[in-house]
């Protein structure tokens, strides 16, 4: 599968891919088809459905026969942050990979590339893939280079992705596609479920950095984001994203 293991490793570490879904029927089929086609050979998929009201569960059920797939059906929408925590409790992997349900994996080695980076540098707690836009795959999705005074990402949305050919340290990783050491995730205490949705990944990375771990951008792991801004902007999005940006700063700055 192309993974160069560290000297301490004798076999491929188990990776648990956690997907929190809420009414993602339009994206799930392609996401899961391409995810299960990765060249990395030791992984499982944990799908947490947040009481979807569309046909998501019907889509998910078609994948349950695959022994790598586990499904958790929440009775209510507990939000993205809590949904990730629910998935992490079920997961058995040495690494957790958090994924949006509208991510596609055209590059079959994307997971191998993420594991490579983690296995060969124990100072890295979290690493993000290079996420490109489905509507123009030469353009980058969000990459958090830094935070401004209001807690917003100083980001790279729409930048030419070909200019990002080397790995570098980030302020925060997007949970659209990121890998986290399970040990680090547990040490941090997981996602803060009071966020419900949006910027919970910023807080997770912030707390990892406060514990001395690095957060990295992995240029060789490329995935495609189908949904994103195409879904539009809702009142709930504005409320939670605005609230959570201030909360992140208040929590993590002394």
C-alpha positions in Angstrom: 0.0 0.0 0.0 3.0 2.3 -0.1 3.3 3.0 3.6 6.9 3.2 5.0 6.5 2.2 8.6 8.6 3.5 11.4 11.3 1.2 12.8 9.0 0.5 15.9 6.1 -0.7 13.7 5.8 -4.4 12.7 2.5 -4.1 10.9 0.2 -1.5 9.5 -1.6 0.3 12.3 -5.4 0.0 12.3 -7.1 3.3 11.2 -10.7 4.1 12.1 -12.4 6.5 9.6 -15.3 8.3 11.4 -18.0 9.9 9.3 -20.8 11.9 11.0 -23.8 12.1 8.7 -26.9 14.2 8.8 -29.1 14.2 5.7 -26.1 13.5 3.4 -27.9 11.2 1.0 -26.6 13.1 -2.0 -23.0 12.5 -1.1 -22.7 9.3 0.8 -22.6 6.8 -2.1 -19.6 8.4 -3.7 -17.9 9.0 -0.4 -18.2 5.4 0.8 -17.5 3.8 -2.6 -14.2 5.7 -3.0 -13.3 5.4 0.7 -13.6 1.7 0.7 -11.4 1.6 -2.4 -8.3 3.0 -0.7 -5.1 1.0 -1.1 -4.4 1.1 2.7 -5.3 -2.3 3.9 -5.9 -2.0 7.6 -8.9 0.3 8.3 -12.4 0.3 9.4 -15.2 2.8 8.8 -17.5 4.1 11.6 -20.6 5.9 10.3 -22.5 7.9 12.9 -26.0 8.9 11.6 -27.5 11.9 13.5 -31.1 10.9 13.0 -31.3 11.8 9.3 -34.7 12.4 7.9 -33.7 11.8 4.2 -32.7 8.5 2.6 -29.3 8.4 4.2 -29.9 5.3 6.2 -30.9 3.4 3.0 -27.7 4.4 1.4 -25.7 3.4 4.5 -27.4 0.0 4.8 -26.1 -1.0 1.4 -22.6 -0.9 2.9 -23.3 -2.8 6.1 -22.4 -6.1 4.5 -18.8 -4.9 4.3 -17.1 -6.2 7.5 -15.0 -3.0 7.6 -18.2 -0.8 8.1 -19.9 -0.1 11.5 -23.0 2.0 11.9 -24.2 3.9 14.9 -27.7 5.3 14.7 -28.3 8.2 17.0 -31.9 8.8 18.0 -31.5 12.6 17.7 -29.1 15.0 16.0 -26.4 15.4 18.7 -24.3 17.6 16.4 -21.0 17.1 14.7 -18.7 17.3 17.7 -20.6 14.8 19.8 -21.2 12.6 16.8 -17.4 12.4 16.3 -17.0 11.5 20.0 -19.6 8.8 19.6 -17.8 7.4 16.6 -14.4 7.5 18.4 -15.8 5.4 21.3 -16.8 2.7 18.9 -13.5 2.9 16.9 -10.8 0.4 17.5 -8.0 2.1 15.6 -4.6 3.4 16.7 -5.5 6.4 14.5 -8.8 8.2 14.0 -9.5 9.8 10.6 -12.4 12.3 10.7 -14.2 12.8 7.4 -17.1 14.9 6.1 -19.7 12.8 4.2 -19.2 14.9 1.1 -15.5 14.1 0.7 -14.4 11.9 -2.3 -11.1 9.9 -2.6 -9.9 9.9 -6.2 -6.3 9.3 -5.0 -6.3 5.7 -3.7 -3.1 6.3 -1.6 -4.5 9.3 0.4 -4.7 7.4 3.6 -1.3 5.7 3.2 0.2 9.2 2.9 -1.4 10.4 6.1 -0.4 7.4 8.1 3.2 7.7 6.7 3.5 11.2 8.2 2.2 10.2 11.6 4.2 6.9 11.9 7.5 8.7 11.2 7.1 11.7 13.4 5.8 11.3 16.9 5.7 15.0 17.5 2.7 15.3 15.2 -0.7 14.9 16.9 -3.0 15.8 14.0 -2.5 16.0 10.2 -4.8 17.3 7.5 -5.0 16.1 3.9 -4.8 18.5 1.0 -8.5 19.1 0.4 -9.4 20.5 -3.1 -12.7 21.8 -4.5 -14.8 19.5 -6.6 -15.9 22.4 -8.9 -12.2 23.2 -9.6 -9.7 20.7 -8.4 -6.8 23.1 -9.0 -8.2 25.2 -6.1 -7.7 24.5 -2.4 -10.4 24.2 0.2 -9.8 25.8 3.6 -6.4 25.4 5.2 -6.0 27.2 8.6 -2.7 29.0 8.5 -3.5 31.1 11.6 -6.3 32.6 13.6 -7.2 36.3 13.5 -8.2 38.4 16.6 -11.8 37.3 16.2 -11.0 33.6 16.0 -11.5 33.3 12.2 -9.2 31.2 10.0 -6.5 33.0 8.0 -7.2 30.5 5.3 -6.3 29.5 1.7 -9.8 29.0 0.1 -9.5 29.2 -3.7 -5.6 29.3 -3.7 -3.8 27.4 -6.5 -3.3 23.9 -5.0 -0.2 23.2 -7.1 1.8 25.8 -5.1 1.4 23.7 -2.0 3.8 20.8 -2.7 5.5 20.5 0.7 4.3 19.6 4.2 4.1 22.5 6.7 2.7 23.2 10.1 -0.8 24.5 10.6 -2.6 26.3 13.3 -5.6 23.9 13.0 -6.6 21.0 10.9 -10.0 20.7 9.2 -12.1 17.7 10.3 -13.2 17.5 6.6 -10.3 15.1 6.4 -7.8 14.8 9.2 -5.9 12.1 11.1 -5.5 12.1 14.8 -3.5 9.8 17.1 -6.1 8.0 19.3 -3.8 8.5 22.3 -3.7 12.2 21.6 -7.5 12.4 21.1 -8.1 10.7 24.4 -5.5 12.9 26.1 -7.3 16.0 24.8 -10.7 14.7 25.9 -12.0 14.5 22.3 -14.1 17.2 20.7 -15.9 19.7 22.9 -19.6 18.7 22.3 -20.8 22.1 23.5 -19.8 23.4 20.0 -22.5 21.3 18.3 -21.1 22.1 14.9 -18.4 24.4 13.3 -15.0 25.3 14.7 -14.9 22.2 16.9 -11.9 21.1 14.8 -10.2 24.4 15.5 -10.6 23.9 19.2 -9.4 20.3 19.0 -6.2 21.3 17.2 -5.7 24.3 19.6 -5.8 21.9 22.6 -3.4 19.5 20.9 -0.9 22.3 20.3 -1.2 23.4 23.9 -0.1 19.9 24.9 3.0 20.2 22.7 1.8 18.3 19.6 2.2 19.7 16.1 -0.5 20.0 13.5 0.6 19.4 9.9 -0.6 19.8 6.3 0.2 16.7 4.2 0.6 17.8 0.6 0.8 14.3 -0.8 -2.6 13.2 0.5 -5.2 14.7 -1.8 -9.0 14.4 -1.4 -11.9 16.2 -3.0 -14.7 18.2 -1.3 -18.0 18.0 -3.1 -20.4 19.9 -0.9 -19.1 22.8 1.1 -20.3 26.3 0.0 -22.6 24.7 -2.5 -25.0 23.9 0.4 -25.5 27.6 1.1 -25.5 29.5 4.3 -28.1 28.9 7.0 -29.0 30.8 10.2 -27.8 27.9 12.3 -24.4 28.0 10.5 -24.0 31.7 11.2 -25.0 31.3 14.8 -22.7 28.4 15.7 -19.7 29.6 13.7 -19.8 33.1 15.2 -20.4 31.8 18.7 -17.7 29.1 18.5 -15.0 31.3 17.2 -15.2 33.6 20.3 -15.5 30.5 22.5 -12.4 29.0 21.1 -10.4 32.1 22.0 -11.9 32.4 25.4 -11.2 28.8 26.2 -7.7 28.4 24.9 -6.0 31.8 25.5 -4.8 32.4 29.0 
